[in-house]
Amino acid sequence: MSQSTPQGLTFTLISAAFFGALGSSYLYGYNLSVVNAPAIYIKRFYNKTWMERYEEPIGAETVTLLWSVTVSIFAIGGLVGALTVPFLIKVFGRKGTLLLNNVNAIIAALLLALGETAGSFEMLIIGRFIIGLDSGECPSHSITQQPGASHPPFLYIHCKR
């Protein structure tokens, strides 16, 4: 019987903890609240885009509706993402689902970054939906079978959120 000696903090352990935290609840919390601070600038962008398209100022009700959709679509994307995890893992496996999740994050980042350049507030809304989808897809290593069952009818999904 061999004895293992504790190695203390290793680079691998620190990097795994750092990227595990960064890739789970941090992104969710950041994306949930990131639209609140620049609200006035985003609404101004909506008005500018509306003026360029329709040559008239946007109505107060319309800008409120667009702003509400922009904020809330993240949560809707999160719900859709959470509901699709079992299907994605069956099709792509755990590693494939994690890679697909990274693709979602890249697509969302591009849409959010290029929305103003393209003059499209729709890109912001779609980007928020996709980043919500990304945040809702829990890391696939946290999906486990129901305890005590060999072929469970349900899965427990444990998220760090």
N, C-alpha and C positions, 0 to 999 in steps of 0.2 A: 504494500500500500504506500503510495507516494504522498508526500506532504506538499501542499501548495503553499507558497508564501505570498502574502499580499504584496502587490506591486505598487500600490498607491495610485495616484493620479497619472494616467498615461495620456499621451497625445490622442490616441484613438478614443479613449473614454471621454475626454473633454470635447473632442470634435463631435462625437456621437450625441452627447448631451446638448451641445450648442445647436447643432443642425436639427435635432429632434424637436427642441423647443421652438426654434425659428420656423420650422416647417409645419407646426401644428397650430397651437392656440395664439401665437403671436400674430400671424398673418390674419387670422379671423378677427381678432380684436382691432388690429390696425385698419383693416378694410371696413369694419363696421362703423368706425368713428371718423375715418379720414375725410369724408365729405362735409362734415359739419363746419370745420374752420374756414374753408374757402367758399362757403355757400354764396356769398355776395358776388364773387368772381364768376362762379359757375352760372348763376342767374344772369349776370351781365353777358356772359358768353351766349346763353340761350337767346337773350334779346337781340344781340348783334347778329347771330345766325338767322333768326327769324326775320329781322329787317332786311338782310341780304337776299333772302329767299322770296319774301312776300311784299317787301317795300312798305311795311307798316309795322308799328311797334306791337310787341306781343302783349296780350291781355294779362291782367293780374291773375285771373283764374287759370289761364293756360300755363303761365310760368310756375304757379304753385303746383299744378298737376304734374308738369314735367319734373319739377324738383322732387315731389313726392314719389313719383315712379323711380327716379334715379336713386333715391335713398332706399326705398323698400325693395327694389328688384334684387338687391344683394341677398336679402333673407329668403326670397323666393328661390333664387339660384341655389342657396344653401340647402333648402328643403329638397329640391330636385336632386342635387348631388348626393345627399344622404340616402335618398330612396333608391338611387341607381347603383350604390356600392355592391350589393350582393350579385347583381347581374354582371357588373363589370369584372368582378373577381372570377366569376364562372367563365367568362369569355376570355379575358386577358391574363388571368392569374394575378397573384399579389404584386409581383415585380412589374408586370405590364400595366397594372392599374396605377401604380405609383408613377411610372413614366408618362402615362396618359395624363395624369394629374399635373405633371410639370408642363406638358404641352398646353393644357388649359391655362396655366398661369402665364405662360409666354404670350399666348394669343390675347389674353385679357390685358396684359401690360402694354402690348402694342396698340390695341384698340383705345385704351385709356390715354396713352401718350400721344397718339396721332389724331385724336378726335378734334382737337382745336385746330390743328394744322389743316385737316380736311374740311373744316367747317361743318361738322356733323355732330350734333348732340346725341343722335341715335347711337353713334359709336360709343359714347360714354355710357349710355344705358345698357347696351349689349355687353360692353366690357365689364360693367358692374355685375351683370347676370352671370357671366362666365367666371369671374373671380369668386362669386358666391357659390357657384357650382364647384369650383376648385376647393373652396373652404369647407363645403358640405361633405365632400368625399373624404371621410376619415382615413387616416393612414391604414393601409390594408393589413398591416401587422397587428392592428388592434382589434381585428374582427376574429372572434373565437367561436368555437362551437358551444352549444348549450352544455353546461357541466352535467356529467352523469349519463349522457345519452351517446350511443354509438353513431346513430344517424339522426341528428336532431331535425325537427321540422322548422325550427327557427334558429336564427343567429343572434347572439348578443353583440351589439356594436358598442364598444367602449371608446368614447372620444375624450380627449383632454380638454374639451371646451366646456 
